[in-house]
Amino acid sequence: MEYHEAANFLFDLRRYSPTTGVESTRRLLEYLDCLDPEFRVVQVAGSNGKGSTARMVERVLREAGYSVGLYTSPHLDDVRERVRVDGRKVTRRAVTEFVETAEPYVTERAAEGDSPTFFETTTALAAWAFARADVDVAVLEVGIGGRYDATSALEADAAAVTSVTLEHADILGDTVEEIARDKAAVAPSNRPLVTGATGAARSAVEDAAADVLRVGTDPDAEVRVVDRGREGLEQAVTVEGDGWSVETAVPLLGSYQANNAGVAAALARQVADPSPGDIARGLRNAHWPGRFEVMDRDPLVVLDGAHNPGSCEGVAETLSTFDYDDLHLVFGAMCDKDHAGMVEALPDADRVYTCRPDFERAETPEVLAKTFEDADVTARSAVADAVEAALGAADEGDAVLVCGSLFVVAEARRRWTRLRVPKRVPDLETAEGVLDAAEVTEGGVRRMRGKGVHRVVATRVQPRQADYLKQELLSLGGECATSGLIAQDRELVDVVLMGTLAQFRRLVGKLDDQPYGLSVVGEELRETLAIQRRPDERGYPWENGTAVMGVLNVTPDSFHDGGRYEDVEDAVASAEAMVEAGADVVDVGGESTRPGADPVPVDEERERVVPVVEALTDLDCLVSVDTRRAEVARAALEAGADVLNDVSGLEDPEMRLVAADHDVPVVVMHSVETPVDPDADIEYDDVVGDALDALTERVLLAEKAGLDRSQIVVDPGLGFGKSAAESFELLGRLGEFRALGCPVLVGHSRKSMFGLVGRETSENRLAATVAATAVAAERGADIVRVHDVEENVAAVRTVAAAADPGRFDGA
């Protein structure tokens, strides 16, 4: 079975209406041998904030050293987003294996008129995946209510009700009290139910649950929350319990998120023993897309999935903490929502753009426009068109707010996250691989592989966009292969566009002014296919060709040069030799990140690094500091460093802010963990695609902190949680990382990956390193990070001379 067949099987279950009770889910879990799992279960219910709270709990527990599964809904782009193990989406391979296991049972039940629903089956997928990964804790976001939700088929060890408002009255009840009692049914048998509910809802929760732990600002709350207000793009919060206290900030804005942080902290303590530091760091790393997410500053652009009057009130309150001139509102909603109540709760907008996401339950833009009285309203057919119209009309001092539904936010967010990946397709075998990776059917691969050896771009679009692209590119003599996934509603499909550059030029011309967001797709293709404008140059050495970064480890235990440069004098001498040999950047590291390395205390790392950085400031090169800790980074920058190199990929929540405050470039590496566990068995569907997926969100974090993409350098992380073969695949497909719109760094020097080509020790890997440098430079690397500067500078210059001999003429 192929992945697209497995995903189609799951999506096809949407035809079955939700059922009352959890017996159907329990029977499926029993069939899968997952009904009584070994992992602890945390259940999060509520009207608003349950997804954010679940994410916060997961991050706190991971900071405390636990392996954690996270199940949430809905997904934004990919059904695999619903099931994550230690932050990583479940693999396509795992989804396929699950469906192969579950399909006989589901088909048999369907024949008897009792098929599990889509949500019940994805809940079972989560439990199955978590059991297979042997997680310690599974955090489950409740779908609707609590009593009869599929997640309640698993017995909870700890649970929470975040908040309660009127919602799903046809299922849960006509009053807040009835709804609260239904949600309170998630209460565990031997621990108190944690709740952030207030007023009548909290009273109903207390009546329904035998034991309740109250969280909030009230004096009688057992866990007290102090909302210290917005600080930049974070919400400052203090959480205090009996004998413990945490002062931190969360990257999710709004006073309600401060309360959710209190619920998450209390809930995490129900199943584990996280330290105050674990709680503080976990809450600060709990990024969650589409929840008052600030995407741009000039104008201010905010995406929020608020979908009922209560959550819209929260958006209005949080937006009021920002200064702006005119408000441009992009609004779309489902047909069964309280449109009038939502509009009343939102701030008055100077211009409104109603739109409809590609989802069958979405209300039409024309109907929504009638809800806005005395407003300047424009109805647009697609979310992408509405967003572009709003951004085009907004001045730098204005604000653009996109809200009304997570489905609207998902489509809007693709403007910032969708990748257009250029592919190197020199032969039929490579073309076949590109098509196969996009889940094109076997017959489609056979038919179209021969037409893919031209310009090839892979991306993901809506089904109706895919249909139009295919029709138009075919009419121009090109080819467009689409995934075999039968997308429904909001799911995206993979497309591989193939043609000559001339055909692509004509295609993007046809896309201008087309509806359904196609004009936006056309602009993205223009940027991808060599007609993009270079960003304003800042004078970085990698702007004019591949730069060489020399490695200077002031550590006793680094894998190749540990102990050689512990003395400042030796380090300076080495750096001077590197610059003499042609190094553009010298990268100073005070902690080894080789697999299995022991972490170094912050004070010790700082003491190793800072004196060396200070001594190098007069050299004719940039000085970089290789650290994963913001405290060390700040000290190094103050000592004169020019660049930050973070192998953890901004895992320290302060790192991106430090880089932005000092307006310096930051290298963001893809790594599952740092230092890497040498015994870890990391599973990738496609190591390049998975790294791109993860780096997309990391780049956004840095960008939202105030850096532009010319300052955010991405590193695929060769050797970090990758096998030798996977590291070579990253090197070979390096050009695909250009899709992120950032400079690309390759760190391959003398790594164990070269054991694949017979170079078993670091001492005999110089020749292989130089060869890999040449490959990296030829395939578009902006920076190569190496130990042996002279030899690798020669490789870089040789590649440059082959591409442009005149550049060195007369040198």
KEDOPA-541573 format. One record per residue (C-alpha): x, y, z; residue in one letter. Coordinates in steps of 0.02 Angstrom, whole numbers, plus 50000, padded with zeros to 5 digits. Example, Ala and Ser with C-alpha at 12.3 -4.5 7.8 and 13.67 -1.06 7.14 Angstrom:
// residues 2
506154977550390a
506844994750357s
// end
This chain:
// residues 811
500005000050000m
500625017549956e
500435032450073y
499155041249963h
498075025649968e
498195024950157a
497765043450175a
496325041650053n
495655027350159f
495665038450313l
494865053350226f
493515042250153d
492925038550331l
492295056450341r
490705050650258r
490185042750422y
489295054450543s
489915056350722p
489195043550843t
488695044651025t
489785034851145g
491555028251145v
491235009751117e
491665010550932s
493375018050972t
493675005651113r
493324990850998r
494554997650869l
495875000551004l
495594982951070e
495834975950895y
497484985650884l
497984979951059d
498064998151116c
496594999151236l
497664997451392d
499295005951344p
500835007051452e
501005025851427f
500145038451541r
498695048051463v
498355066651483v
496695073051414q
496355091451378v
494565097151351a
493805114551335g
492955126751218s
494475137651184n
496325135251215g
496355116251228k
497555114351081g
498735127651148s
498655119951321t
499005102451255a
500525109251163r
501145117751322m
500965101751424v
501905091951291e
503355104351287r
503505104951477v
503575085951488l
504865084951349r
505945097751438e
505835086551592a
506585072251491g
505025062251446y
504595055051277s
502905062551233v
501555059351104g
500395073651056l
498695071550973y
497775087350915t
496465092550789s
496095099250664p
497645099250556h
498155114150451l
498935106150297d
499345087850326d
498385074550422v
500025068850499r
500085085150598e
498785077550715r
499975064350781v
501715069350841r
503035059750936v
504285070851026d
503805085250913g
503955075850748r
502465071750637k
502085053350621v
502915046850464t
502025042350303r
502705024850323r
501885023350495a
500205029550429v
500295016650291t
500715002550411e
499295007850526f
498015007650387v
498634990750326e
498354984350503t
496674992650535a
495864991350364e
495184973550380p
494324977650544y
493644994550485v
492984986950323t
492134972850418e
491294985050537r
490744995950391a
489934980850309a
488924978750470e
488414997150469g
489535001850615d
491135009150541s
492295019450649p
492275037850597t
493755047950534f
494065055650705f
493905039050794e
495135031050675t
496415045050686t
496265043950876t
496685025450860a
498135029950744l
498815041150881a
498695027651015a
499475014750898w
500905026450850a
501235031351031f
501285013251086a
502455008750944r
503615023150989a
503565018151172d
503185035751233v
503075039351418d
501565050951408v
500215054051277a
499375071251277v
497675070651192l
496655085751140e
494795081751154v
493805084350994g
492055089251054i
491435089251232g
492195075551336g
490975062151389r
490765054051218y
492345060151132d
493425046751051a
494905051651159t
493905046351312s
494075028251256a
495775028751341l
495755030451529e
496535047051579a
497875048151712d
497655067051717a
496445078951632a
495935097051617a
494505108151559v
495265124451498t
493715135451473s
491875133651432v
490775143751315t
489195140251217l
489685128851073e
489025113250986h
487365115751075a
486555102550965d
487725089551039i
488265095651211l
486785105351279g
485925122251272d
486775130351422t
488545133551479v
488205122651631e
487665107751526e
489185109551414i
490335111051565a
489645095151642r
489935085751479d
491735091751469k
492035087651653a
491725069351613a
493575068151567v
494005069151754a
495225055251804p
494755043051940s
496215045952058n
496785063952027r
495925080852031p
495245087951869l
496225103751826v
495145118051764t
495335135951709g
493455138251687a
492625153051774t
490915158051839g
489445146551811a
490505134851705a
491725131951847r
490305128751969s
489595115751850a
491325107551831v
491485106852021e
489775098752036d
490175085751903a
491935080851959a
492345073152127a
493965082952146d
494435099152057v
496055109152052l
495625127152008r
496805137951905v
496615156551879g
496785173951947t
495475171452083d
496075171752263p
495295154552294d
496235146252150a
497435132752207e
498595137252062v
498685156052042r
499085164851880v
499765182451864v
499655189351688d
501075201951675r
500535207751503g
501285207451330r
503165209051314e
503585210151130g
502835194751050l
502705184951212e
501465184951356q
502345186651524a
501595175751660v
501895169951837t
501155153451896v
501145149252081e
500595133252167g
500805125652338d
502685126152365g
503165130252186w
503245145652075s
503725149151895v
504035165751809e
504155164551621t
503365170051457a
502385160651325v
502515163651136p
500615163651125l
499875180851151l
498345185051254g
497835185251436s
496895168951406y
498545160851356q
499255165751525a
497835156051605n
498135141451487n
499955141551543a
499375139451722g
498255124851674v
499685116851577a
500925118651720a
499705111051845a
499245097051725l
501055092451688a
501365090951875r
499945078351886q
500915065251787v
502735070051812a
503895080151920d
504535094151808p
505665106851892s
505205125351888p
506555127251755g
505765113351650d
504065121851663i
504765139151621a
505745133251470r
504385121551409g
503055135151415l
504185147151324r
504505134651184n
502655130451160a
502455138150988h
500785134050909w
500325140550735p
498775150850702g
498485156850880r
498725175750876f
500235172650768e
501135188350712v
501805185050538m
502415202550491d
502695219350575r
502535232750437d
501065231450422p
500635221250575l
499925204550511v
499035193150635v
498305175850604l
497105168750733d
495945153750721g
494625161950832a
492985153550784h
491695158850915n
491225175051004p
492265170751158g
493865168051062s
493535183450954c
493405193751114e
495125187351161g
495825192350991v
495095209851009a
495845211751182e
497565206151127t
497545216750968l
497165231951076s
498905230351152t
499675234850983f
499755252150904d
499115253250726y
498175265150612d
496875256650503d
496275238750529l
496045227450378h
495035212050425l
495055195850325v
493605185450386f
492955168150343g
491945156050447a
490995139750447m
489135140550408c
488605133850579d
489495147350682k
488795162850767d
489365175350635h
488475190250711a
489185186650884g
490945184750814m
490835200950715v
490175210250867e
491615203850973a
492955208850847l
493635226650839p
492875238250710d
493815236850546a
494125250550420d
494065237850278r
493385220150278v
493765206150156y
492615191250173t
493185174850097c
492855156350092r
494125142850130p
494105127350021d
493005117650143f
491255111250116e
490535118350278r
491225135850246a
490005150150228e
490025160250067t
490905177150064p
489295185650009e
488305179250160v
489695184250279l
489775201650201a
487965204650254k
488485202150436t
489565217850434f
488425233050449e
489025249950384d
490735242850343a
491805244050186d
491645225750135v
492385216549986t
491935198349954a
493355187949882r
493185170049824s
494785163249901a
495725166250062v
497375169349971a
496565182749862d
495795191350014a
497455191250106v
498385198649957e
497045212049936a
497175216750120a
499075217150116l
499035227549957g
497865240350034a
498735241350204a
500055254550239d
501555250950349e
500715257750505g
499115247650480d
498585230550543a
497935215450447v
496945202750550l
496475185850477v
495235175950582c
493565166850593g
494165148950574s
495745138550583l
495355133150406f
495495151350350v
497115153450447v
497825137550371a
497575144050194e
498215161450237a
499755154550325r
500335145750167r
500875162750101r
502295161650226w
502585142850236t
502295135050065r
503915129249986l
504245128749800r
505675116349793v
506785117149638p
507335099649589k
508925093849503r
508285081749372v
509715076749257p
509055059449210d
507535048049205l
507955039549371e
507955056149463t
506345061649379a
505535045449434e
506105048549613g
505395066249615v
503705060249553l
503655045549672d
504045056849821a
502525067449776a
501425051849790e
501065051749602v
500285035149554t
501365021649477e
500585023949306g
500835042749316g
502675040449356v
502905029349203r
502005041449088r
502825057649143m
504585053749203r
505305056849030g
504575074449027k
505325079749192g
507115082649136v
506905101549118h
506395114549246r
505525105149385v
504655112949536v
503775103149674a
502525111549788t
500855108849876r
499245117549826v
497365116149845q
496495103449733p
495645116549625r
497315125649604q
498125109249554a
496785106249422d
497045123449346y
498945122149347l
498875105249263k
497655111249130q
498645126949088e
500385119249090l
499795104948979l
499075117648857s
500795125748848l
501685109348812g
502315106248987g
501805093049113e
501035093349286c
500965077549390a
499815077349541t
499775066249693s
498645051249697g
497935057949860l
496075061349840i
496055077649936a
494455082550024q
494005099550092d
495585108750146r
496945095550117e
498365100350002l
499005089649860v
500785088049798d
501105093949621v
502655092549514v
502725105749377l
503855101549230m
504275112049079g
505495123648994t
505835140649067l
504865148448923a
503365137648964q
503455142849145f
503545161149096r
501955159348995r
501125149749136l
501435163149268v
500765176049145g
499155166249133k
499035165249322l
499005184149342d
497325190349406d
496605172749416q
495455168449564p
495675154949699y
497375161649749g
498175156949583l
498955174149558s
499875171449722v
500505154549660v
501105163249501g
502125175849600e
502895161749701e
503405152849541l
504175168849474r
505255169949629e
505745151649621t
506215150749437l
507685162649429a
506705178649405i
506725183349587q
507505199249653r
508995197549767r
508705203949943p
509585220049988d
511395215450015e
512115218150188r
513935215150150g
514015197150211y
515415187250127p
514215173650067w
513245186149959e
514545185049820n
514875166349816g
515235152049934t
516065158050094a
517215147250199v
516925146150387m
518405139450485g
518075128550637v
518935133950798l
518445122450942n
519085128351110v
518565112051190t
519475096751258p
518285083951180d
517765089051003s
517855074350884f
519295080450773h
520245094750854d
519785093151038g
521105099951155g
522185108251022r
521605126151051y
521095127051233e
522365140851266d
521885158051201v
523575160251118e
523435143951023d
521655148250971a
522165165350906v
523625158050810a
522475145250729s
521215158750682a
522565169650606e
523155155050500a
521365151850442m
521145169950388v
522825169550299e
522215153950207a
520625162850151g
519315159950286a
517885172350279d
517185167350449v
517985159450604v
516745149350708d
517205148150892v
516415133750990g
516525130351175g
515465114551188e
515635098451089s
514045092951002t
514725076450937r
513545061550968p
513565056651150g
514505072151210a
514195078051387d
513385095251403p
514505109051471v
513885120951608p
513435138051541v
514735147151645d
516115135551585e
515615137351403e
515565156251419r
517285156551501e
517995146251358r
517245156651219v
517235174951270v
519125177851291p
519445170051120v
518095180551035v
518815196251114e
520535191751050a
519915189050871l
518965205250845t
520405213450750d
520525199450622l
519975202950442d
518505190950450c
516835188550534l
516855179850702v
515475167250736s
515045158750900v
514475140650895d
513265139051041t
511515133151078r
511305144351231r
510695162151221a
511665167351376e
513315162351295v
512775170051129a
512385186651212r
514075187151301a
514995182751140a
514095196251041l
514505208951173e
516315203151161a
516315206750974g
515585191450884a
514675194750719d
513685178650689v
512755165750793l
512845147250747n
511495137350837d
511575118550806v
509985115950909s
508935126050787g
508355139650910l
507885127451047e
508345140751175d
506855152651162p
507975167751192e
509165164051049m
508135171650908r
507805187051014l
509655189251051v
510045188250865a
508675200850824a
509195212750963d
510975213050897h
510415212450713d
511625198350670v
511485182950560p
511005166650646v
511325149150581v
509815138050613v
510235119650600m
509055104950582h
509345092850723s
508155081450816v
509135084150976e
510805091351029t
511965083151072p
511315068650970v
510975052251058d
512095039950962p
510845025950995d
509335035750934a
508415027950788d
507675042650693i
506455037950556e
506205049450405y
505025047450260d
506165058550155d
507615066150250v
507665081550138v
505795084550141g
505685081750329d
507145093550362a
506355106850251l
504715104750342d
505515107250513a
506625121650457l
505135130850384t
504425133650558e
506135137650633r
506435150850500v
504735158450536l
505185159850721l
506765169450679a
505855180150553e
504485184550678k
505825189850801a
506345203350678g
507675195450567l
507495194950379d
507875179350279r
509535185950218s
510095184750400q
509375167450436i
510615154250376v
509925136650366v
510985121150397d
510285103950347p
511245096250492g
512295082850408l
512695069450536g
511485075850667f
510195062150687g
510515056150509k
511355040650443s
512845042050326a
511735038550176a
510475051650233e
511865064450256s
512465061250079f
510695063250015e
510595080250101l
512215085150017l
511665078949847g
509985087949856r
510665103749936l
509885114849805g
508155110649870e
508515120550028f
508505136349920r
506615134849934a
506735142450108l
507365158850036g
508855158850155c
510735156850137p
511255138550158v
512705132050263l
513455114650250v
514425107350397g
515205091250336h
517025092750384s
517845076050429r
516185068650489k
515825050250509s
514695050750353m
516295048250252f
516415030750321g
515175026850182l
516585029850057v
517925020650154g
518575034750262r
518355027650437e
519325039850547t
519315058750556s
521185059050516e
520955051450342n
519415061350289r
520235077050220l
520125071950037a
518305066750055a
517915083150144t
518695093450004v
517705083449875a
516095086449971a
516505105049982t
516625105549793a
514935096749779v
514155108749905a
514845124149817a
514275117949647e
512535114649715r
512305131749789g
513005131649966a
513265149350030d
514425143850171i
515455128350201v
516045125150379r
517725116050382v
519235112250489h
520525113050348d
520325130350274v
521705130950142e
521195114950052e
519335119150055n
519595137149998v
520485129649846a
518975118549812a
517755133049825v
518785144149711r
518985130249584t
517105128149572v
516885146949557a
518195147949420a
517355134049322a
515715143549331a
516455160749292d
518275160549235p
518275179349210g
518025181849395r
519835176649427f
520595183149266d
522145192949309g
522075188449493a
// end
